[in-house]
Amino acid sequence: MMTAEERYATNRENLCNYLRWKGMFIWAEKDPTVGPTSDGFFWCQHTQNCLGPDGKLVEPTRCDSGDRPCHSVE
């Protein structure tokens, strides 16, 4: 079973450019003494909610390949 840290890791090579999370908007240096704050709150820039244009849940493990039809929406 995948841990939450693995499931919500945003450092994926093929992550969809339209996936958003609040950590993107915090401009601070990473503090190694503070653990990850992966709370699992993600949204799609196109739909502005937790479901992508294809009606499926958006999160890093589901939005990291071109297999979803919405991955290449322009």
PDB file of N, CA, C and O in Angstrom, chain B, residues numbered from 101:
ATOM      1  N   MET B 101       0.840  -1.178   0.000  1.00  0.00           N
ATOM      2  CA  MET B 101       0.000   0.000   0.000  1.00  0.00           C
ATOM      3  C   MET B 101       0.891   1.251   0.000  1.00  0.00           C
ATOM      4  O   MET B 101       1.934   1.279   0.654  1.00  0.00           O
ATOM      5  N   MET B 102       0.483   2.242  -0.712  1.00  0.00           N
ATOM      6  CA  MET B 102       1.231   3.482  -0.847  1.00  0.00           C
ATOM      7  C   MET B 102       1.001   4.381   0.374  1.00  0.00           C
ATOM      8  O   MET B 102      -0.126   4.522   0.849  1.00  0.00           O
ATOM      9  N   THR B 103       2.085   4.985   0.873  1.00  0.00           N
ATOM     10  CA  THR B 103       1.946   5.912   1.994  1.00  0.00           C
ATOM     11  C   THR B 103       1.401   7.240   1.481  1.00  0.00           C
ATOM     12  O   THR B 103       1.444   7.517   0.283  1.00  0.00           O
ATOM     13  N   ALA B 104       0.888   8.057   2.397  1.00  0.00           N
ATOM     14  CA  ALA B 104       0.365   9.376   2.014  1.00  0.00           C
ATOM     15  C   ALA B 104       1.485  10.235   1.429  1.00  0.00           C
ATOM     16  O   ALA B 104       1.261  10.987   0.480  1.00  0.00           O
ATOM     17  N   GLU B 105       2.671  10.125   1.986  1.00  0.00           N
ATOM     18  CA  GLU B 105       3.799  10.908   1.476  1.00  0.00           C
ATOM     19  C   GLU B 105       4.097  10.552   0.019  1.00  0.00           C
ATOM     20  O   GLU B 105       4.364  11.439  -0.791  1.00  0.00           O
ATOM     21  N   GLU B 106       4.054   9.266  -0.319  1.00  0.00           N
ATOM     22  CA  GLU B 106       4.269   8.834  -1.710  1.00  0.00           C
ATOM     23  C   GLU B 106       3.103   9.263  -2.600  1.00  0.00           C
ATOM     24  O   GLU B 106       3.309   9.720  -3.724  1.00  0.00           O
ATOM     25  N   ARG B 107       1.900   9.117  -2.098  1.00  0.00           N
ATOM     26  CA  ARG B 107       0.693   9.423  -2.882  1.00  0.00           C
ATOM     27  C   ARG B 107       0.610  10.906  -3.245  1.00  0.00           C
ATOM     28  O   ARG B 107       0.196  11.260  -4.349  1.00  0.00           O
ATOM     29  N   TYR B 108       1.006  11.766  -2.309  1.00  0.00           N
ATOM     30  CA  TYR B 108       0.864  13.202  -2.520  1.00  0.00           C
ATOM     31  C   TYR B 108       2.159  13.888  -2.947  1.00  0.00           C
ATOM     32  O   TYR B 108       2.205  15.116  -3.019  1.00  0.00           O
ATOM     33  N   ALA B 109       3.203  13.128  -3.227  1.00  0.00           N
ATOM     34  CA  ALA B 109       4.485  13.720  -3.649  1.00  0.00           C
ATOM     35  C   ALA B 109       4.300  14.461  -4.972  1.00  0.00           C
ATOM     36  O   ALA B 109       3.797  13.897  -5.945  1.00  0.00           O
ATOM     37  N   THR B 110       4.703  15.705  -4.998  1.00  0.00           N
ATOM     38  CA  THR B 110       4.512  16.545  -6.182  1.00  0.00           C
ATOM     39  C   THR B 110       5.768  16.670  -7.028  1.00  0.00           C
ATOM     40  O   THR B 110       5.785  17.429  -7.998  1.00  0.00           O
ATOM     41  N   ASN B 111       6.803  15.950  -6.682  1.00  0.00           N
ATOM     42  CA  ASN B 111       8.043  16.009  -7.452  1.00  0.00           C
ATOM     43  C   ASN B 111       8.089  14.885  -8.491  1.00  0.00           C
ATOM     44  O   ASN B 111       9.048  14.114  -8.543  1.00  0.00           O
ATOM     45  N   ARG B 112       7.068  14.805  -9.295  1.00  0.00           N
ATOM     46  CA  ARG B 112       6.957  13.779 -10.334  1.00  0.00           C
ATOM     47  C   ARG B 112       7.331  14.366 -11.691  1.00  0.00           C
ATOM     48  O   ARG B 112       7.008  15.516 -11.992  1.00  0.00           O
ATOM     49  N   GLU B 113       7.997  13.587 -12.483  1.00  0.00           N
ATOM     50  CA  GLU B 113       8.512  14.060 -13.763  1.00  0.00           C
ATOM     51  C   GLU B 113       7.418  14.505 -14.727  1.00  0.00           C
ATOM     52  O   GLU B 113       7.571  15.529 -15.393  1.00  0.00           O
ATOM     53  N   ASN B 114       6.335  13.771 -14.817  1.00  0.00           N
ATOM     54  CA  ASN B 114       5.280  14.065 -15.800  1.00  0.00           C
ATOM     55  C   ASN B 114       4.022  14.653 -15.176  1.00  0.00           C
ATOM     56  O   ASN B 114       2.925  14.466 -15.702  1.00  0.00           O
ATOM     57  N   LEU B 115       4.168  15.356 -14.069  1.00  0.00           N
ATOM     58  CA  LEU B 115       3.005  15.920 -13.388  1.00  0.00           C
ATOM     59  C   LEU B 115       2.287  16.918 -14.291  1.00  0.00           C
ATOM     60  O   LEU B 115       2.921  17.749 -14.941  1.00  0.00           O
ATOM     61  N   CYS B 116       0.971  16.829 -14.323  1.00  0.00           N
ATOM     62  CA  CYS B 116       0.162  17.720 -15.148  1.00  0.00           C
ATOM     63  C   CYS B 116       0.403  19.178 -14.746  1.00  0.00           C
ATOM     64  O   CYS B 116       0.427  19.499 -13.558  1.00  0.00           O
ATOM     65  N   ASN B 117       0.575  20.036 -15.709  1.00  0.00           N
ATOM     66  CA  ASN B 117       0.824  21.455 -15.458  1.00  0.00           C
ATOM     67  C   ASN B 117      -0.381  22.174 -14.866  1.00  0.00           C
ATOM     68  O   ASN B 117      -0.250  23.298 -14.381  1.00  0.00           O
ATOM     69  N   TYR B 118      -1.543  21.551 -14.898  1.00  0.00           N
ATOM     70  CA  TYR B 118      -2.756  22.195 -14.412  1.00  0.00           C
ATOM     71  C   TYR B 118      -3.153  21.756 -13.003  1.00  0.00           C
ATOM     72  O   TYR B 118      -4.161  22.216 -12.467  1.00  0.00           O
ATOM     73  N   LEU B 119      -2.356  20.864 -12.405  1.00  0.00           N
ATOM     74  CA  LEU B 119      -2.609  20.440 -11.033  1.00  0.00           C
ATOM     75  C   LEU B 119      -2.098  21.522 -10.084  1.00  0.00           C
ATOM     76  O   LEU B 119      -0.975  22.002 -10.241  1.00  0.00           O
ATOM     77  N   ARG B 120      -2.906  21.906  -9.111  1.00  0.00           N
ATOM     78  CA  ARG B 120      -2.544  22.961  -8.158  1.00  0.00           C
ATOM     79  C   ARG B 120      -2.687  22.456  -6.732  1.00  0.00           C
ATOM     80  O   ARG B 120      -3.502  21.578  -6.449  1.00  0.00           O
ATOM     81  N   TRP B 121      -1.877  23.026  -5.829  1.00  0.00           N
ATOM     82  CA  TRP B 121      -1.938  22.745  -4.405  1.00  0.00           C
ATOM     83  C   TRP B 121      -1.400  23.964  -3.678  1.00  0.00           C
ATOM     84  O   TRP B 121      -0.624  24.735  -4.242  1.00  0.00           O
ATOM     85  N   LYS B 122      -1.808  24.141  -2.430  1.00  0.00           N
ATOM     86  CA  LYS B 122      -1.485  25.376  -1.730  1.00  0.00           C
ATOM     87  C   LYS B 122       0.013  25.571  -1.514  1.00  0.00           C
ATOM     88  O   LYS B 122       0.467  26.710  -1.405  1.00  0.00           O
ATOM     89  N   GLY B 123       0.780  24.508  -1.449  1.00  0.00           N
ATOM     90  CA  GLY B 123       2.226  24.625  -1.291  1.00  0.00           C
ATOM     91  C   GLY B 123       2.893  25.373  -2.440  1.00  0.00           C
ATOM     92  O   GLY B 123       3.994  25.898  -2.277  1.00  0.00           O
ATOM     93  N   MET B 124       2.242  25.427  -3.591  1.00  0.00           N
ATOM     94  CA  MET B 124       2.786  26.160  -4.741  1.00  0.00           C
ATOM     95  C   MET B 124       2.835  27.656  -4.468  1.00  0.00           C
ATOM     96  O   MET B 124       3.611  28.376  -5.097  1.00  0.00           O
ATOM     97  N   PHE B 125       2.029  28.122  -3.554  1.00  0.00           N
ATOM     98  CA  PHE B 125       1.877  29.550  -3.322  1.00  0.00           C
ATOM     99  C   PHE B 125       2.562  30.037  -2.044  1.00  0.00           C
ATOM    100  O   PHE B 125       2.368  31.177  -1.622  1.00  0.00           O
ATOM    101  N   ILE B 126       3.364  29.164  -1.434  1.00  0.00           N
ATOM    102  CA  ILE B 126       4.116  29.529  -0.233  1.00  0.00           C
ATOM    103  C   ILE B 126       5.568  29.708  -0.639  1.00  0.00           C
ATOM    104  O   ILE B 126       6.242  28.746  -1.007  1.00  0.00           O
ATOM    105  N   TRP B 127       6.044  30.940  -0.571  1.00  0.00           N
ATOM    106  CA  TRP B 127       7.403  31.236  -0.995  1.00  0.00           C
ATOM    107  C   TRP B 127       8.316  31.316   0.216  1.00  0.00           C
ATOM    108  O   TRP B 127       8.565  32.391   0.761  1.00  0.00           O
ATOM    109  N   ALA B 128       8.802  30.169   0.616  1.00  0.00           N
ATOM    110  CA  ALA B 128       9.711  30.097   1.756  1.00  0.00           C
ATOM    111  C   ALA B 128      10.700  28.963   1.500  1.00  0.00           C
ATOM    112  O   ALA B 128      10.394  28.002   0.796  1.00  0.00           O
ATOM    113  N   GLU B 129      11.866  29.089   2.072  1.00  0.00           N
ATOM    114  CA  GLU B 129      12.855  28.026   1.965  1.00  0.00           C
ATOM    115  C   GLU B 129      12.366  26.796   2.718  1.00  0.00           C
ATOM    116  O   GLU B 129      11.704  26.910   3.750  1.00  0.00           O
ATOM    117  N   LYS B 130      12.692  25.637   2.200  1.00  0.00           N
ATOM    118  CA  LYS B 130      12.297  24.391   2.859  1.00  0.00           C
ATOM    119  C   LYS B 130      13.098  24.238   4.145  1.00  0.00           C
ATOM    120  O   LYS B 130      14.319  24.395   4.149  1.00  0.00           O
ATOM    121  N   ASP B 131      12.410  23.934   5.221  1.00  0.00           N
ATOM    122  CA  ASP B 131      13.037  23.729   6.519  1.00  0.00           C
ATOM    123  C   ASP B 131      13.153  22.230   6.757  1.00  0.00           C
ATOM    124  O   ASP B 131      12.136  21.556   6.918  1.00  0.00           O
ATOM    125  N   PRO B 132      14.376  21.690   6.783  1.00  0.00           N
ATOM    126  CA  PRO B 132      14.542  20.239   6.941  1.00  0.00           C
ATOM    127  C   PRO B 132      14.066  19.708   8.294  1.00  0.00           C
ATOM    128  O   PRO B 132      13.882  18.500   8.445  1.00  0.00           O
ATOM    129  N   THR B 133      13.866  20.578   9.267  1.00  0.00           N
ATOM    130  CA  THR B 133      13.398  20.133  10.580  1.00  0.00           C
ATOM    131  C   THR B 133      11.884  19.979  10.635  1.00  0.00           C
ATOM    132  O   THR B 133      11.344  19.454  11.608  1.00  0.00           O
ATOM    133  N   VAL B 134      11.203  20.437   9.591  1.00  0.00           N
ATOM    134  CA  VAL B 134       9.749  20.351   9.534  1.00  0.00           C
ATOM    135  C   VAL B 134       9.367  19.256   8.544  1.00  0.00           C
ATOM    136  O   VAL B 134       9.857  19.234   7.415  1.00  0.00           O
ATOM    137  N   GLY B 135       8.517  18.374   8.960  1.00  0.00           N
ATOM    138  CA  GLY B 135       8.082  17.271   8.107  1.00  0.00           C
ATOM    139  C   GLY B 135       7.223  17.750   6.956  1.00  0.00           C
ATOM    140  O   GLY B 135       6.825  18.914   6.918  1.00  0.00           O
ATOM    141  N   PRO B 136       6.932  16.858   6.012  1.00  0.00           N
ATOM    142  CA  PRO B 136       6.095  17.235   4.870  1.00  0.00           C
ATOM    143  C   PRO B 136       4.680  17.596   5.311  1.00  0.00           C
ATOM    144  O   PRO B 136       4.140  17.014   6.251  1.00  0.00           O
ATOM    145  N   THR B 137       4.104  18.550   4.627  1.00  0.00           N
ATOM    146  CA  THR B 137       2.750  18.990   4.963  1.00  0.00           C
ATOM    147  C   THR B 137       1.754  18.568   3.892  1.00  0.00           C
ATOM    148  O   THR B 137       0.797  19.285   3.599  1.00  0.00           O
ATOM    149  N   SER B 138       1.983  17.425   3.327  1.00  0.00           N
ATOM    150  CA  SER B 138       1.097  16.926   2.283  1.00  0.00           C
ATOM    151  C   SER B 138      -0.273  16.638   2.871  1.00  0.00           C
ATOM    152  O   SER B 138      -0.507  15.570   3.438  1.00  0.00           O
ATOM    153  N   ASP B 139      -1.163  17.588   2.734  1.00  0.00           N
ATOM    154  CA  ASP B 139      -2.491  17.434   3.305  1.00  0.00           C
ATOM    155  C   ASP B 139      -3.478  16.793   2.343  1.00  0.00           C
ATOM    156  O   ASP B 139      -4.586  16.434   2.741  1.00  0.00           O
ATOM    157  N   GLY B 140      -3.090  16.646   1.094  1.00  0.00           N
ATOM    158  CA  GLY B 140      -3.960  15.993   0.128  1.00  0.00           C
ATOM    159  C   GLY B 140      -4.973  16.888  -0.535  1.00  0.00           C
ATOM    160  O   GLY B 140      -5.880  16.396  -1.206  1.00  0.00           O
ATOM    161  N   PHE B 141      -4.846  18.210  -0.367  1.00  0.00           N
ATOM    162  CA  PHE B 141      -5.782  19.137  -0.995  1.00  0.00           C
ATOM    163  C   PHE B 141      -5.209  19.607  -2.332  1.00  0.00           C
ATOM    164  O   PHE B 141      -4.277  20.410  -2.369  1.00  0.00           O
ATOM    165  N   PHE B 142      -5.767  19.104  -3.413  1.00  0.00           N
ATOM    166  CA  PHE B 142      -5.333  19.446  -4.767  1.00  0.00           C
ATOM    167  C   PHE B 142      -6.535  19.887  -5.569  1.00  0.00           C
ATOM    168  O   PHE B 142      -7.663  19.492  -5.273  1.00  0.00           O
ATOM    169  N   TRP B 143      -6.303  20.709  -6.590  1.00  0.00           N
ATOM    170  CA  TRP B 143      -7.380  21.096  -7.486  1.00  0.00           C
ATOM    171  C   TRP B 143      -6.835  21.266  -8.887  1.00  0.00           C
ATOM    172  O   TRP B 143      -5.631  21.410  -9.094  1.00  0.00           O
ATOM    173  N   CYS B 144      -7.742  21.247  -9.838  1.00  0.00           N
ATOM    174  CA  CYS B 144      -7.404  21.394 -11.252  1.00  0.00           C
ATOM    175  C   CYS B 144      -7.604  22.863 -11.641  1.00  0.00           C
ATOM    176  O   CYS B 144      -8.619  23.477 -11.310  1.00  0.00           O
ATOM    177  N   GLN B 145      -6.634  23.398 -12.334  1.00  0.00           N
ATOM    178  CA  GLN B 145      -6.733  24.790 -12.770  1.00  0.00           C
ATOM    179  C   GLN B 145      -7.897  24.991 -13.736  1.00  0.00           C
ATOM    180  O   GLN B 145      -8.474  26.077 -13.787  1.00  0.00           O
ATOM    181  N   HIS B 146      -8.244  23.975 -14.489  1.00  0.00           N
ATOM    182  CA  HIS B 146      -9.344  24.099 -15.457  1.00  0.00           C
ATOM    183  C   HIS B 146     -10.715  24.115 -14.792  1.00  0.00           C
ATOM    184  O   HIS B 146     -11.566  24.941 -15.123  1.00  0.00           O
ATOM    185  N   THR B 147     -10.923  23.196 -13.851  1.00  0.00           N
ATOM    186  CA  THR B 147     -12.240  23.068 -13.239  1.00  0.00           C
ATOM    187  C   THR B 147     -12.378  23.837 -11.937  1.00  0.00           C
ATOM    188  O   THR B 147     -13.491  24.095 -11.478  1.00  0.00           O
ATOM    189  N   GLN B 148     -11.252  24.203 -11.342  1.00  0.00           N
ATOM    190  CA  GLN B 148     -11.217  24.914 -10.059  1.00  0.00           C
ATOM    191  C   GLN B 148     -11.826  24.101  -8.920  1.00  0.00           C
ATOM    192  O   GLN B 148     -12.352  24.663  -7.959  1.00  0.00           O
ATOM    193  N   ASN B 149     -11.752  22.772  -9.034  1.00  0.00           N
ATOM    194  CA  ASN B 149     -12.173  21.923  -7.926  1.00  0.00           C
ATOM    195  C   ASN B 149     -11.363  20.634  -7.944  1.00  0.00           C
ATOM    196  O   ASN B 149     -10.415  20.508  -8.719  1.00  0.00           O
ATOM    197  N   CYS B 150     -11.726  19.688  -7.106  1.00  0.00           N
ATOM    198  CA  CYS B 150     -10.928  18.470  -6.936  1.00  0.00           C
ATOM    199  C   CYS B 150     -11.142  17.433  -8.028  1.00  0.00           C
ATOM    200  O   CYS B 150     -10.542  16.359  -7.981  1.00  0.00           O
ATOM    201  N   LEU B 151     -11.983  17.732  -9.008  1.00  0.00           N
ATOM    202  CA  LEU B 151     -12.202  16.828 -10.130  1.00  0.00           C
ATOM    203  C   LEU B 151     -11.674  17.465 -11.403  1.00  0.00           C
ATOM    204  O   LEU B 151     -11.858  18.660 -11.636  1.00  0.00           O
ATOM    205  N   GLY B 152     -11.021  16.663 -12.219  1.00  0.00           N
ATOM    206  CA  GLY B 152     -10.505  17.160 -13.486  1.00  0.00           C
ATOM    207  C   GLY B 152     -11.603  17.232 -14.530  1.00  0.00           C
ATOM    208  O   GLY B 152     -12.743  16.856 -14.258  1.00  0.00           O
ATOM    209  N   PRO B 153     -11.270  17.712 -15.728  1.00  0.00           N
ATOM    210  CA  PRO B 153     -12.254  17.798 -16.806  1.00  0.00           C
ATOM    211  C   PRO B 153     -12.867  16.441 -17.171  1.00  0.00           C
ATOM    212  O   PRO B 153     -13.956  16.374 -17.741  1.00  0.00           O
ATOM    213  N   ASP B 154     -12.153  15.365 -16.833  1.00  0.00           N
ATOM    214  CA  ASP B 154     -12.671  14.023 -17.123  1.00  0.00           C
ATOM    215  C   ASP B 154     -13.567  13.500 -15.996  1.00  0.00           C
ATOM    216  O   ASP B 154     -14.043  12.367 -16.063  1.00  0.00           O
ATOM    217  N   GLY B 155     -13.803  14.323 -14.949  1.00  0.00           N
ATOM    218  CA  GLY B 155     -14.673  13.926 -13.853  1.00  0.00           C
ATOM    219  C   GLY B 155     -14.015  13.056 -12.802  1.00  0.00           C
ATOM    220  O   GLY B 155     -14.693  12.565 -11.899  1.00  0.00           O
ATOM    221  N   LYS B 156     -12.697  12.852 -12.900  1.00  0.00           N
ATOM    222  CA  LYS B 156     -11.982  12.003 -11.945  1.00  0.00           C
ATOM    223  C   LYS B 156     -11.188  12.855 -10.973  1.00  0.00           C
ATOM    224  O   LYS B 156     -10.824  13.992 -11.272  1.00  0.00           O
ATOM    225  N   LEU B 157     -10.923  12.282  -9.796  1.00  0.00           N
ATOM    226  CA  LEU B 157     -10.182  12.945  -8.741  1.00  0.00           C
ATOM    227  C   LEU B 157      -8.797  13.382  -9.219  1.00  0.00           C
ATOM    228  O   LEU B 157      -8.122  12.648  -9.940  1.00  0.00           O
ATOM    229  N   VAL B 158      -8.380  14.580  -8.812  1.00  0.00           N
ATOM    230  CA  VAL B 158      -7.041  15.057  -9.158  1.00  0.00           C
ATOM    231  C   VAL B 158      -6.129  14.964  -7.940  1.00  0.00           C
ATOM    232  O   VAL B 158      -6.467  15.446  -6.859  1.00  0.00           O
ATOM    233  N   GLU B 159      -4.992  14.349  -8.124  1.00  0.00           N
ATOM    234  CA  GLU B 159      -3.924  14.264  -7.136  1.00  0.00           C
ATOM    235  C   GLU B 159      -2.684  13.777  -7.888  1.00  0.00           C
ATOM    236  O   GLU B 159      -2.811  13.229  -8.983  1.00  0.00           O
ATOM    237  N   PRO B 160      -1.496  13.965  -7.328  1.00  0.00           N
ATOM    238  CA  PRO B 160      -0.280  13.654  -8.072  1.00  0.00           C
ATOM    239  C   PRO B 160      -0.210  12.249  -8.662  1.00  0.00           C
ATOM    240  O   PRO B 160       0.233  12.089  -9.799  1.00  0.00           O
ATOM    241  N   THR B 161      -0.636  11.227  -7.920  1.00  0.00           N
ATOM    242  CA  THR B 161      -0.547   9.866  -8.461  1.00  0.00           C
ATOM    243  C   THR B 161      -1.483   9.639  -9.639  1.00  0.00           C
ATOM    244  O   THR B 161      -1.254   8.736 -10.443  1.00  0.00           O
ATOM    245  N   ARG B 162      -2.529  10.442  -9.752  1.00  0.00           N
ATOM    246  CA  ARG B 162      -3.494  10.280 -10.844  1.00  0.00           C
ATOM    247  C   ARG B 162      -3.263  11.268 -11.983  1.00  0.00           C
ATOM    248  O   ARG B 162      -3.848  11.128 -13.058  1.00  0.00           O
ATOM    249  N   CYS B 163      -2.414  12.262 -11.751  1.00  0.00           N
ATOM    250  CA  CYS B 163      -2.191  13.325 -12.737  1.00  0.00           C
ATOM    251  C   CYS B 163      -0.731  13.391 -13.163  1.00  0.00           C
ATOM    252  O   CYS B 163      -0.172  14.475 -13.329  1.00  0.00           O
ATOM    253  N   ASP B 164      -0.122  12.228 -13.339  1.00  0.00           N
ATOM    254  CA  ASP B 164       1.293  12.223 -13.695  1.00  0.00           C
ATOM    255  C   ASP B 164       1.603  11.468 -14.985  1.00  0.00           C
ATOM    256  O   ASP B 164       2.736  11.043 -15.208  1.00  0.00           O
ATOM    257  N   SER B 165       0.601  11.309 -15.817  1.00  0.00           N
ATOM    258  CA  SER B 165       0.849  10.653 -17.101  1.00  0.00           C
ATOM    259  C   SER B 165      -0.128  11.175 -18.143  1.00  0.00           C
ATOM    260  O   SER B 165      -1.142  11.787 -17.808  1.00  0.00           O
ATOM    261  N   GLY B 166       0.180  10.933 -19.376  1.00  0.00           N
ATOM    262  CA  GLY B 166      -0.696  11.346 -20.459  1.00  0.00           C
ATOM    263  C   GLY B 166      -1.850  10.399 -20.684  1.00  0.00           C
ATOM    264  O   GLY B 166      -2.579  10.540 -21.666  1.00  0.00           O
ATOM    265  N   ASP B 167      -2.036   9.430 -19.792  1.00  0.00           N
ATOM    266  CA  ASP B 167      -3.114   8.456 -19.944  1.00  0.00           C
ATOM    267  C   ASP B 167      -4.499   9.074 -19.757  1.00  0.00           C
ATOM    268  O   ASP B 167      -5.481   8.584 -20.313  1.00  0.00           O
ATOM    269  N   ARG B 168      -4.573  10.138 -18.982  1.00  0.00           N
ATOM    270  CA  ARG B 168      -5.865  10.813 -18.784  1.00  0.00           C
ATOM    271  C   ARG B 168      -6.100  11.769 -19.943  1.00  0.00           C
ATOM    272  O   ARG B 168      -5.183  12.493 -20.330  1.00  0.00           O
ATOM    273  N   PRO B 169      -7.293  11.791 -20.501  1.00  0.00           N
ATOM    274  CA  PRO B 169      -7.567  12.662 -21.631  1.00  0.00           C
ATOM    275  C   PRO B 169      -7.409  14.144 -21.289  1.00  0.00           C
ATOM    276  O   PRO B 169      -7.153  14.958 -22.176  1.00  0.00           O
ATOM    277  N   CYS B 170      -7.556  14.497 -20.027  1.00  0.00           N
ATOM    278  CA  CYS B 170      -7.474  15.903 -19.646  1.00  0.00           C
ATOM    279  C   CYS B 170      -6.035  16.376 -19.470  1.00  0.00           C
ATOM    280  O   CYS B 170      -5.799  17.579 -19.361  1.00  0.00           O
ATOM    281  N   HIS B 171      -5.082  15.470 -19.440  1.00  0.00           N
ATOM    282  CA  HIS B 171      -3.684  15.814 -19.175  1.00  0.00           C
ATOM    283  C   HIS B 171      -3.134  16.789 -20.207  1.00  0.00           C
ATOM    284  O   HIS B 171      -2.242  17.581 -19.902  1.00  0.00           O
ATOM    285  N   SER B 172      -3.654  16.736 -21.406  1.00  0.00           N
ATOM    286  CA  SER B 172      -3.121  17.599 -22.465  1.00  0.00           C
ATOM    287  C   SER B 172      -4.115  18.684 -22.888  1.00  0.00           C
ATOM    288  O   SER B 172      -3.974  19.265 -23.964  1.00  0.00           O
ATOM    289  N   VAL B 173      -5.115  18.960 -22.052  1.00  0.00           N
ATOM    290  CA  VAL B 173      -6.094  19.995 -22.361  1.00  0.00           C
ATOM    291  C   VAL B 173      -5.391  21.342 -22.399  1.00  0.00           C
ATOM    292  O   VAL B 173      -4.605  21.654 -21.504  1.00  0.00           O
ATOM    293  N   GLU B 174      -5.657  22.136 -23.409  1.00  0.00           N
ATOM    294  CA  GLU B 174      -5.018  23.456 -23.529  1.00  0.00           C
ATOM    295  C   GLU B 174      -6.051  24.546 -23.377  1.00  0.00           C
ATOM    296  O   GLU B 174      -5.715  25.728 -23.446  1.00  0.00           O
TER     297      GLU B 174
END
